[in-house]
């Protein structure tokens, strides 16, 4: 099961950065590409209330929108997803 749900798009610089960070940390995530599936864009906006991506949702229901690397790492560590 994925630890995180990631909403993003390949053209988005912040999305690529967050995705690369999660990859480097070995985070298991479900990817929902908002460019390939319009319903995912609607889902992401309904979660965050904004059109900005990436939206990163944790299993506890909390989420981040366009997080910095430090904020994402802090959120992952808080949930014991990284060492």
N, C-alpha and C positions, 0 to 999 in steps of 0.2 A: 504494500500500500504506500502511496506517496505521502511524504511528510508535508508537502506544500503543493498548492495549485498556482501555476504561473500563467498569467494572461499577458501576452505580448505579441510583437510582430517583428519579422526579420529586418525591416527597414529602420527600426527604432534603436537608436544608439544606446539609450538607457536600458532598454530591454536586453540588448546583446551583452551589456556590461553585467547586469544582474544575473543573467543566465550563465555567463562565463564564471562568475563568482560562485554560484551554486554548484556548477560542474566541478570547479577546482576543489570545493569543500566536500564533494561526494554526496550532495543532498539529492534525495529522491524526490522528483517533482512531476506532477502531471502538467503537461504543456497544453495550453489552449491558445492557438494562434488566431488572433482576432482578425487578421487579414484574410485568412483562408476560410473562416467560418463566421459569418455576420452575427450569429446567435451568441458567440463568445464575447463579441464586443458589447452586446446588450447585457450579458451577464456581468462583465467587468464593470460597466457603468452602474448597474444596479447595486453592486457591492460597494463601490467607492463613492458613488454620487458625482463622479467626474468622468471626463472622456480621456484623461491621461493614462498612459501605460508606461511601464508595466504595473500591473496589480498583482501582488503576491499575497495569497491567502493561506493562513495556517489552519491546522485541524481544529484549533480552539476557536475559530471564527474571526480572530483578529486579522487585520490585513495592513499592508503597506502599499503606498502609491509612489512611484518614482523614488525609491529609497536610495540613499547614498550607500556606498559599500559598507561604511561603518554601521549605519542603521540596520542594514540587512544582516550583517554579521551579529550584531547585538541581539536582534530578534531571534535568529537561529540558535544562538548560544543560550538565550533565556529559556528556550524550549528543549535544551539538551540535544540539539540535532548536530552539533559539532563539539569537538573535544575541548 
